[in-house]
Amino acid sequence: MIERIVLNGTIVLLVFYSIIIHEVSHAWAANWLGDDTAQRQRRLSLNPLRHVDIFGTVILPLLLYFSAGFVFGYAKPVPINPYNFRDFKRDSGITAIAGPLSNILIAVVFALIYHLTQTNLYMAAVCTYVIFLNLLLALFNLIPIPPLDGSKVLGMFLSDTAYYRWTLQERKGMFILIAVLIGSNLVGLNPVGHLLMPIVRFCMNLLGVGL
């Protein structure tokens, strides 16, 4: 029982920091591309207290867990002023994709640790779940639906007019996304899972990690 608690606690802590690294990667990319907004607001830090969003990181996951039986949440979005970028659409897309790429990199690093320590059942279990959840986080955020990162990546290839109309959807996109997740779960459907799980399993097989 104690071992299970320690295992779950370790996984939660590592995944929590994976989310923090995801947000900090957005900030680093934006700063590199000419927008120092996140730097001025001290968001280049790995200190979790600078990234916790009371609703998205605490209230929403608990609410969804007890009402719908699954967990979904987010850290405090990194403040970005795209008007500081040299190329509005391109640099916004690069900044957006930096987050998912950081999670893919974390998955690769833990895959290396997995292969080096797989005789240790505890480490193998930790690495497997951290890899799985980071890949899931990366792929979920790459779905091209506002306000997910994938919508800004898609935006790089849209015309200026289409991009403007597309970004307007961010205002209501999160509410629609949460409603779809809750609604589909309540009726026994899991469209996001059916879409992402085959890709996650494929990526884990490439990394040589069984799920």
C-alpha positions in Angstrom: 0.0 0.0 0.0 2.8 2.4 1.0 4.7 1.5 -2.2 1.7 2.3 -4.3 1.2 5.7 -2.6 4.9 6.5 -3.2 4.7 5.4 -6.8 1.6 7.4 -7.5 3.1 10.4 -5.7 6.3 10.2 -7.7 4.4 10.0 -11.0 2.1 12.9 -10.1 5.1 15.1 -9.1 7.0 14.3 -12.3 3.9 14.9 -14.5 3.2 18.1 -12.6 6.7 19.4 -13.4 6.3 18.2 -17.0 3.3 20.6 -17.3 5.5 23.4 -15.7 8.2 22.7 -18.2 5.6 22.8 -21.0 4.6 26.3 -20.0 8.2 27.5 -19.4 9.1 26.2 -22.9 6.5 28.6 -24.3 8.1 31.4 -22.3 11.6 30.5 -23.4 10.6 30.3 -27.1 8.7 33.7 -26.9 11.6 35.4 -25.2 14.0 34.0 -27.9 11.8 35.3 -30.6 11.7 38.8 -29.2 8.8 38.9 -26.7 10.1 39.4 -23.2 6.6 39.6 -21.6 7.0 36.3 -19.8 10.5 37.2 -18.7 9.4 40.5 -17.2 6.6 38.6 -15.3 9.2 36.1 -14.0 7.7 33.2 -15.9 10.9 31.7 -17.1 11.3 30.1 -13.7 10.8 26.4 -12.9 9.3 27.5 -9.6 5.8 25.9 -9.7 4.2 28.7 -7.6 4.7 31.0 -10.6 2.7 28.7 -12.9 -0.1 27.3 -10.7 -3.6 28.5 -11.8 -6.0 28.1 -8.9 -8.9 27.1 -11.1 -7.1 25.2 -13.9 -4.5 23.4 -11.7 -6.5 22.7 -8.6 -10.3 23.3 -8.8 -11.0 22.0 -12.3 -9.1 18.7 -12.0 -10.9 18.0 -8.6 -14.3 19.0 -10.0 -13.9 16.8 -13.1 -12.6 13.9 -11.1 -15.5 13.8 -8.7 -18.2 14.7 -11.3 -17.1 12.9 -14.4 -14.4 10.4 -13.3 -11.4 11.8 -15.2 -8.8 14.5 -14.7 -8.1 17.4 -16.9 -6.4 20.7 -16.0 -3.8 23.3 -17.0 -1.2 25.6 -15.6 -1.4 29.3 -15.7 -1.0 30.3 -19.4 2.3 32.1 -20.2 1.7 35.8 -21.0 2.7 36.4 -24.6 2.4 39.6 -26.7 2.6 38.4 -30.3 3.0 42.1 -31.5 6.6 41.9 -30.2 7.3 39.1 -32.7 9.1 39.8 -36.0 6.5 37.5 -37.8 3.2 37.5 -36.0 1.8 34.1 -37.2 5.1 32.2 -37.6 6.5 33.1 -34.2 3.2 32.5 -32.5 3.2 29.0 -34.0 6.8 28.3 -33.0 6.1 29.5 -29.5 3.0 27.3 -29.3 4.8 24.1 -30.5 7.6 24.6 -28.0 5.3 23.3 -25.2 4.4 19.9 -26.8 8.0 19.5 -28.1 9.2 19.8 -24.5 6.9 17.0 -23.5 8.1 14.8 -26.3 11.7 15.5 -25.2 10.8 14.5 -21.6 9.3 11.3 -22.9 12.5 10.5 -24.8 14.7 11.2 -21.8 12.6 9.0 -19.6 12.7 6.3 -22.3 16.5 6.3 -22.0 16.2 6.1 -18.2 13.7 3.2 -18.7 16.1 1.2 -20.8 19.0 1.9 -18.4 17.0 0.9 -15.3 14.3 -1.5 -16.5 15.5 -4.2 -14.2 14.2 -2.0 -11.4 10.5 -2.5 -11.4 9.8 0.8 -9.5 11.8 2.9 -12.0 10.2 1.0 -15.0 6.7 1.8 -13.7 7.5 5.4 -13.1 9.2 5.9 -16.5 6.4 4.1 -18.3 3.7 6.3 -16.9 5.7 9.5 -17.2 6.4 8.7 -20.9 2.7 7.8 -21.5 1.3 11.0 -19.9 3.9 13.3 -21.5 3.1 11.8 -25.0 -0.6 12.2 -24.2 -0.1 15.8 -23.1 1.9 16.6 -26.2 -0.5 15.1 -28.7 -3.6 16.5 -26.9 -2.2 20.0 -27.1 -1.3 19.5 -30.8 -5.0 19.0 -31.6 -5.7 22.1 -33.9 -8.6 23.4 -31.9 -8.5 26.8 -30.1 -7.2 27.4 -27.5 -4.9 24.3 -27.7 -1.3 24.8 -29.0 -2.1 23.0 -32.3 -4.5 25.8 -33.3 -1.6 28.3 -33.4 0.6 25.8 -35.3 -2.2 25.5 -37.8 -2.5 29.3 -37.8 1.0 29.6 -39.4 -0.5 28.3 -42.6 -3.7 30.3 -42.7 -4.2 33.7 -44.4 -4.2 36.7 -42.2 -8.0 37.0 -42.4 -8.6 33.3 -41.6 -6.0 33.5 -38.8 -7.8 36.4 -37.2 -11.2 34.6 -37.4 -9.6 31.5 -36.1 -8.0 33.1 -33.0 -11.3 34.7 -32.1 -12.5 31.2 -31.2 -10.1 31.0 -28.3 -12.4 33.1 -26.1 -15.0 30.3 -26.0 -12.8 27.3 -27.1 -11.8 26.2 -23.6 -15.4 26.1 -22.4 -16.5 24.1 -25.5 -13.6 21.7 -25.0 -14.4 21.1 -21.4 -18.1 20.6 -22.2 -17.2 18.1 -24.9 -14.9 16.1 -22.6 -17.4 16.0 -19.8 -20.4 15.3 -22.0 -18.6 12.5 -24.0 -17.4 10.9 -20.8 -20.9 10.9 -19.2 -22.4 9.1 -22.2 -19.6 6.6 -22.3 -17.8 8.0 -25.3 -14.1 9.0 -25.5 -13.4 10.6 -28.9 -10.2 12.2 -27.8 -9.0 8.9 -26.4 -9.9 6.9 -29.5 -8.0 9.5 -31.6 -4.9 9.8 -29.5 -4.3 6.4 -27.9 -3.2 4.6 -31.1 -0.7 7.4 -31.8 0.5 7.2 -28.2 1.0 3.5 -28.3 2.8 3.8 -31.7 5.2 6.4 -30.2 5.8 4.2 -27.1 6.6 1.2 -29.3 9.1 3.4 -31.2 10.7 4.3 -27.9 10.8 0.6 -27.0 8.5 1.0 -23.9 5.5 -1.3 -23.4 2.3 0.1 -22.0 
